[in-house]
Amino acid sequence: MKESWIAYDMGFSDRRSDYCTRSAVMGSGTDASYIVDRMAAIVGAGHAISGTDASPDYGRDEALDENPVVPLAVVLPGNAGEVEQVLRACNEMRCPVTARGSGTGMSGAAIPLAGGIVLSFARMNEIVEIDTDNHVAVVQAGVTLAQLDEALLPTGLVYPVFPGESGG
C-alpha cells in the first residue's frame, strides 16, 4: 500500500517536535537500529552511529537558549555521492535530516529535530583549492576554521570570521 504524504505537515511551531511517524514510515523497523543499519549500508560501518552512542555534542550547537536533542542517528558521509544516497533514503523514510558542520553556530540550526538524524560533514574535510589571485578558497563542508586558517598562513591571506570555536 502506497502512503500518501500530500497532507504531511512540515510547518510545526515547535521545530523540535518528533514528527517522523516511525510506524507509518518504516513499517516494522521502528527503532534507531533500523536507521543505523540502513545508513551504515551507505556510508560504511562505523560511520553511522546511534544517537545514544554518539557524542552529546551532536545534540547541540553553541546556542545558549536551546535544549539539546538526541538524534536517532549520526551519519558521517565521506563524499557527495554518499550524501545523496543518505538524503534519498531519509526522504523515502520521511526522516528529518539536520546538516552539521562543526556545530559552531549560535542560532540552534545544528540542533537536530527529534526523531531525525544528524548528517555530519566531519569526514568531508578537504581543502580543494586556494585561489590566491581571486582570494577564494574551495573547501568541503567539514573543513574547520582552524584548518582553513592554517592552510592560508603561507599565502598571507586570512579568513577573519570566527563565529564560535575554531573546530578541531
RAWO-V395764 format. One record per residue. OMEGA is omega in degrees with one decimal (* if undefined). Layout:
omega=[OMEGA;OMEGA]
//
This chain:
omega=[-179.7;178.4;173.8;-177.7;-178.8;-177.7;-179.2;-172.7;177.6;-173.7;179.0;177.6;176.4;-174.4;178.4;-178.8;176.8;-178.3;176.0;-175.7;-173.1;-174.2;-179.8;-173.4;-170.4;-179.0;-176.5;-179.2;-171.0;-177.3;-177.6;-178.5;176.3;179.6;-178.2;179.5;-179.4;179.4;178.7;177.0;-179.9;-171.5;179.9;179.0;-179.5;179.5;172.4;-170.4;173.2;-179.9;179.6;178.4;-177.1;176.3;176.5;178.6;179.8;179.4;-176.7;166.7;-175.4;177.3;-175.4;-172.8;179.6;177.9;177.3;177.6;177.2;179.3;173.2;-177.6;171.0;-176.2;-176.6;178.8;-179.8;-178.5;-176.6;178.2;177.5;176.1;-180.0;-179.4;177.9;-179.2;176.6;-179.7;179.5;176.4;179.0;-179.2;-175.3;-178.9;-178.8;179.7;173.5;178.2;-177.0;171.7;178.8;177.9;-178.2;-179.5;-177.6;-172.3;-177.5;-176.6;179.4;176.3;-174.6;171.4;177.2;179.7;-179.7;179.2;169.1;175.5;-175.5;-179.6;-176.2;-179.9;-179.3;-169.0;-179.7;169.2;-173.0;-175.4;168.9;-179.4;-175.8;179.5;-177.2;-179.7;-179.1;172.5;175.4;-176.1;172.0;-172.1;-178.0;178.4;178.4;177.2;177.8;177.4;-178.7;179.5;179.1;179.5;-179.4;-175.6;-179.0;-177.1;-175.3;177.5;178.2;171.0;-166.5;-174.1;175.1;-173.5;-177.9;176.9;-175.9;177.4;178.9;*]
//
